């Protein structure tokens, strides 16, 4: 079976090898996104809102 080679942009490869920290990703989300994210508990949302104030 032959497989074609897939070329990946260096920026995409870096994100695959070194993904951003989950805390950084959550902080970049808007308040609406965080409130609708079922993986976050209300305490986390409240703490982050306090940090942004």
N, C-alpha and C positions, 0 to 999 in steps of 0.2 A: 504494500500500500504506500503510495507517495503522498507526502504532505508538502504543501507549499510553504515557503518561508514568509513569515509575517514581519514586516518592518514596523517598529514602534518608535515614535518620536522620543528623543532623549528625555524631554520633560515628563512624558507619560511614564516612561520606564523608571524615572526617579520617584514618581508618586507610587508606583507599584512596589519598588524596593524599599522606599522610606516613606510610608504613609504618614500623614499629619497626625498629631496627637488628637485623641477624641475630644479632649478638653478644648483644644483650639478650634476644632470644627464646631462644637456646640456654641462656643462664644461668638463665632461668626454668624450664627443663625439669628434671625429676627426673633423678637419676643413672640410673635404669632407662631412661628415655626417651633419654638421651644415649648409653647403651651400645647400645641397639637401633637407633640412627640410623645407617644405612649411609653417610651423607654425611660423618660425622665420622671422622677417623682416630684411632687410639688415643692419639697424642701430644696431641691437642687435649683429649680426655677427661681424660687424666692431668694436664694443666696446669690445667684447670678444677677438678679435685678438689683440687689443691694450693692453689688460691686460696680454696676454700671452707673449708679447714681452718684 
